[in-house]
C-alpha cells in the first residue's frame, strides 16, 4: 500500500518543537531515557552473542555474560552432521535470493504494465490486486499444502519437500504485495521520457530494460530486500513444505534444533543465530536508507 | 493518453529476457510486430522453447498421474503463454508484462484461496482423504482373514519388472506372482532347500532389501489363483506367506460393504460405511458436508468454547501489540527528534537493531531468556525467583506482548520519525504564538497530523499481528496447553496458530475444519479492512 506522504530524511530546518522549560531540563533525562531504550533493544542480542561464545554451552551456563570466550560453539555448529547448518544456510540463501529476484522481475513488469499501458481490464486488475492482497496467502497454508501434494505427482521438483516449490509459493504473493509499492514509483517517472525514447525508435522492451528499470532502481532494491527478508524469516510455509532435514531453511532447521534439545545446545544454537543474522543485519544497515523509505511506504514486520 | 502513439511491440518475455536490439529506425515504428532476429529475439525463443518443453512434460505427467485439474490448467496456461508472446497484436502488449506474475498469482494465491473455501465445505482430513473407490479398495485389503485350512508357503521376495513379486515352491514347481498377476509356474528357476534362490527375469532381494521394502511388502497381495475365494498371498516377514481372503466385500447393487458374517455396512451419507450400530468403518472418503464445519466451530461442545476465547485473545493481542509498539516508538521518535541531542544517530542505530535481526531468531532467543528454571531474566535479573513466564496463562500472554513490543517498536520508531519530519514547523510556531503549551501542541498538531500519515500503517500492522504466527508458535507454541481439549488449543493460541494445530499438529488432521476456520479469519480481516478502506488513499491512486 503506497503511503507517499512520509519523507524520511531529516531535512526540515530546526524548529522549536519543545517548550523552553523542556529544553532546559533536556541534558540529563533525555540521555537516561535513550540509554534505557538502547539497553532494552540491545540486551537480548548482547546476551545471545555472549552465549554463543560461552564455554559451557547450556542455557544456565550462558547467564554470566562474557565470563569466558571460546569459539567451541561455532566449531560444533559447523561440524555436527546431525544438524547440517551450512546446508540450511545455503538453502535459505537460495530460497530467499530466488524469491527476491523473481519478485522484483515479476512485480516490476506488472507495475510497468499498469503504469504505462492503458488496456481494458486495467482498472479492474488494479482493484482486484488491492482486494487480493488483503487476504494473506499465509492463511491458505492448508490449501497450499494440499496443492503442492498434488503437484508432487506431476512436477516432483516443484511439489512438497522442494525448495523450488517453496520459491514458487512465495512468488505467488509477488504481485499482490508489491505491485502498488512499485506502481506508485513508476508513475513518478515522467512519461515524456518514454515518448522521447520511442520517437528515437526504441522498442518497448528497450525502453523497459534499458531506461525505466535503471530509473526505478531504488524501489527495486526496496522490494527485493523486503522480499528477501520476508522469505528468509518465514517459518510457517517453509515448515509445511520442507520435510527433509537436508532441505530445511535456517528458520525450520534451527527451530527443530532447539525445540528438540532446548537447554543443552543453547550455545551452539546462539552461535547459529548470530551467523544467520549477519547477512540480514548487514543488508539492513547497508541499505538502511532505502529500507526506511520502503517501510514508511507501507510494508510491515512487527 | 501518452501511450496512444506507441506502435511497436516489445519483443522480450517480460521479466525474463534482454531487450530487442534490432535496428530501430523511426520509420519502422508503424510496424506492430516483433521484428528482426536480434539477440533479444533469440533469448525469447530459447526461453519459450524451454517453457514449452517443461509444459509439455507436465501435461504428459499429469495425464499419466490422472491429475486432470493440473492437466487442464497446464494446457490453458501453455496456450496462453504462446499466444501472448508470439501473436503480433498490440493489444497483447500489457499481457506480456503481466503474464508471469499472473500465473503465479492465479495458482498460489487465487487458487489456494478458492481451494480453501471449497475444502471448508468437505470433511477432508484424517480418515477422509481420498475418493470412495480408493476407500473401498483399502477396506477390502485391510479387513481380511486367513483362508481356512490353507497351507503356509515358503516364499522368496523378488523385484520384477512391475514391482515386488513373490516366488513359492509347490510340488517341485516354482510359482511366481505379483499384485495383479496370480501365481503362475516359472521355468528355469533355481531352488535350494525348498526355497527359490534364482528366478530368470527377476532379481532376488537380499534380507536387507526386504527389510527396506517392509511397507511395500505389507501392502502386497498376490492372488493364489484366478478365483477370488482362493484368497491372496500375504507375507509379513518375507519368508512365509499365507492365503488371506477379504472379510469385507463391496456389494455394488446395495452400495454397501458386506462382512463375512453378513453384517451390512451401508453408505451413511457422511463419507463412510456404517454398520447397523452406527459404527463407521475407516477409512472413509471425502464428501460435501455443507456448513457442518462452520457449525462445529460455533458448537460449544466441539470448538465453541476455545473458538471464542481464541478470537478474543487474537484481537487483544493484535490491538495491544500495535498500541504498545506505536507508543514506545512515538515516544522515542519525539525524544530523538531533538537535533540538539548528542549521539542521537548512535541511539537511532542501536534502537533500529531489533528490527534488523531476523525475528524468528530473536523470538527463540527470548524463549531462552524467559525460561523459568535457567533463563537469564529469572536467574540474573530477578535473582533466581523462578517466575513461570511461559507456563502461566496470563504471564505467557504478557511475555508475548513484551517480546512483540521488542520486535515491533523499532518499526514504529522509524515510521513516526519519518512522519514527524513531515509536519511543518510553522504550525508549532503559530501555536506557540497563540499560547499553546507542549501538551496542547501534541494533542492538537502532532497527533492528528501523525495519524494521517501513520494511520494506514497502524491498520496494516494490526492485520499483520492478527496473523502473527511466528511469535506465538516460536515463543509459547500456543501454550500453556489446555489438556482437556482435543484440538490441543493453548492459552496463547491466536486464530492462525489454532488453525495450524487443527490441520497439522493436533491428534487428527482435519483440513476441512481448519479451512473453515481460515475462512472465518479471512472474513474478520476483510471486515476490518473494509471499515478502514475508505480512509486509505490507495483507491484514489487507481486512475
Interface residues (C-beta under 8 A of the other chain):
Chain A: X1 X2 X3 X5 X6 X7 X8 X9 X10 X11 X12 X13 X14 X15 X16 X17 X18 X19 X22 X23 X26 X30 X31 X33 X34 X37 X38 X40 X41 X42 X44 X45 X47 X48 X51 X58 X59 X60 X62 X63 X105 X106 X107 X108 X109 X110 X112 X113 X114 X116 X117 X118 X119 X122 X123 X125 X126 X127 X130 X132 X134 X135 X136 X137 X138 X139 X140 X141 X142 X143 X144 X145 X146 X147 X150 X151 X153 X154 X155 X168 X169 X171 X172 X173 X174 X175 X176 X179 X180 X183 X184 X191 X192 X194 X195 X198 X199 X200 X201 X202 X203 X204 X205 X206 X207 X208 X209 X210 X229 X232 X233 X235 X236 X240 X251 X254 X255 X258 X262 X263 X266 X269 X270 X273 X276 X277 X280 X281 X284 X285 X288 X292 X293 X295 X296 X298 X300 X301 X302
Chain B: X1 X2 X3 X4 X5 X6 X8 X9 X10 X11 X12 X14 X15 X16 X17 X18 X19 X20 X21 X22 X24 X25 X26 X28 X29 X40 X58 X61 X62 X65 X67 X69 X70 X91 X93 X94 X95 X97 X98 X100 X101 X102 X104 X105 X107 X108 X109 X110 X111 X112 X113 X115 X116 X119 X124 X321 X325 X328 X332 X335 X336 X337 X338 X339 X340 X341 X342 X343 X344 X347 X349 X350 X351 X352 X353 X354 X355 X356 X357 X358 X359 X360 X361 X362 X364 X365 X366 X367 X368 X369 X371 X373 X374 X375 X376 X379 X380 X404 X406 X407 X408 X410 X411 X414 X415 X417 X418 X419 X421 X422 X424 X425 X428 X429 X432 X437 X438 X452 X453 X454 X456 X457 X460 X461 X463 X464 X465 X467 X468 X469 X470 X473 X474 X496 X499 X500 X503 X504 X511 X514 X515 X518 X521 X522 X525 X526 X529 X536 X537 X538 X539 X541 X542
